């Protein structure tokens, strides 16, 4: 979800579609910071 360089609110949520998988997997989230080469990364272990 692009914010056009604006500061997001204190709570941000996203929706998406997960593939039909079973077992253990990783979900990688990347939040790019506008106008920089910097980003935040979050990795989650999940079990479907």
Backbone bond lengths (Angstrom), bond angles and torsions (degrees), N, CA, C in turn:
res aa  C-N    CA-C-N  psi(-1)  N-CA   C-N-CA  omega(-1)  CA-C   N-CA-C  phi
1 X - - - 1.443 - - 1.525 108.07 -
2 X 1.311 118.76 109.15 1.460 120.63 179.41 1.533 111.59 -75.65
3 X 1.314 115.68 140.79 1.461 121.09 178.29 1.528 111.24 -109.49
4 X 1.333 117.57 2.81 1.456 120.34 178.26 1.521 113.07 64.01
5 X 1.327 118.19 30.79 1.455 121.81 179.59 1.516 114.24 83.86
6 X 1.333 117.42 -3.11 1.470 120.78 179.01 1.520 110.44 -79.96
7 X 1.315 116.64 154.36 1.451 122.90 175.61 1.529 108.95 -72.34
8 X 1.336 118.09 126.15 1.464 119.31 178.95 1.525 111.21 -72.69
9 X 1.313 116.33 167.15 1.459 121.63 177.27 1.520 110.90 -67.43
10 X 1.309 117.05 176.15 1.463 121.07 -177.13 1.531 112.21 -70.17
11 X 1.335 117.20 -21.77 1.461 121.86 177.11 1.520 108.47 -130.14
12 X 1.323 115.91 128.07 1.464 121.54 178.94 1.519 107.63 -128.15
13 X 1.318 117.24 134.84 1.462 120.42 175.64 1.521 109.30 -127.88
14 X 1.309 115.48 153.06 1.460 122.19 -179.27 1.523 108.62 -131.19
15 X 1.300 116.36 153.25 1.453 121.31 174.14 1.520 108.62 -119.29
16 X 1.310 116.30 156.73 1.449 120.51 179.19 1.511 110.28 -167.23
17 X 1.295 114.88 174.92 1.456 121.87 179.82 1.520 107.84 -111.76
18 X 1.325 116.55 127.70 1.451 121.52 177.47 1.519 109.56 -94.69
19 X 1.338 116.78 145.29 1.464 118.80 178.35 1.520 110.78 -70.01
20 X 1.316 115.87 160.51 1.467 121.14 178.01 1.521 108.24 -80.46
21 X 1.322 115.78 91.62 1.458 122.10 -178.70 1.515 109.00 -129.03
22 X 1.307 115.89 162.94 1.454 121.48 173.92 1.514 108.23 -130.07
23 X 1.323 116.02 159.50 1.457 120.70 177.58 1.519 112.38 93.98
24 X 1.338 115.13 -163.64 1.462 122.28 -177.05 1.523 110.28 -91.81
25 X 1.340 116.38 137.33 1.465 122.17 -178.87 1.521 109.13 -146.24
26 X 1.327 116.26 170.35 1.458 123.01 174.95 1.520 109.09 -116.46
27 X 1.324 116.29 140.13 1.460 121.70 172.29 1.520 106.65 -115.13
28 X 1.315 117.11 122.81 1.460 123.18 179.92 1.518 109.29 -104.60
29 X 1.317 115.81 123.64 1.462 121.33 175.85 1.518 109.78 -109.06
30 X 1.336 117.64 132.73 1.464 122.57 -179.66 1.521 108.57 -125.76
31 X 1.334 116.60 125.90 1.460 122.34 177.59 1.524 106.78 -115.52
32 X 1.338 117.05 104.42 1.463 122.11 178.95 1.518 110.30 -78.41
33 X 1.323 116.28 138.47 1.460 121.48 178.38 1.534 107.82 -92.42
34 X 1.336 116.26 125.43 1.464 122.05 -174.80 1.525 111.20 -56.52
35 X 1.327 115.68 140.28 1.462 124.56 173.93 1.524 113.75 62.04
36 X 1.333 118.54 21.27 1.460 121.93 175.53 1.521 108.37 -139.87
37 X 1.301 115.92 170.52 1.452 120.96 174.23 1.517 111.62 -93.28
38 X 1.329 117.12 11.08 1.460 122.02 -175.70 1.524 112.05 -93.17
39 X 1.340 114.99 155.26 1.461 120.69 178.58 1.524 109.27 -155.79
40 X 1.313 115.25 157.89 1.459 122.62 171.22 1.518 107.34 -103.94
41 X 1.325 117.19 141.69 1.451 122.03 -179.95 1.529 109.15 -124.53
42 X 1.322 115.93 139.51 1.470 121.12 176.25 1.517 107.77 -137.16
43 X 1.316 116.27 132.38 1.456 121.36 -179.19 1.529 108.01 -121.47
44 X 1.324 116.21 133.98 1.467 121.03 -179.57 1.525 110.02 -123.90
45 X 1.341 116.05 132.26 1.461 121.52 170.92 1.521 107.34 -83.75
46 X 1.326 116.16 127.67 1.459 119.91 179.83 1.530 109.81 -130.51
47 X 1.312 115.20 157.11 1.459 121.49 175.50 1.513 107.89 -130.42
48 X 1.328 116.04 121.56 1.463 121.67 178.98 1.506 109.58 -100.21
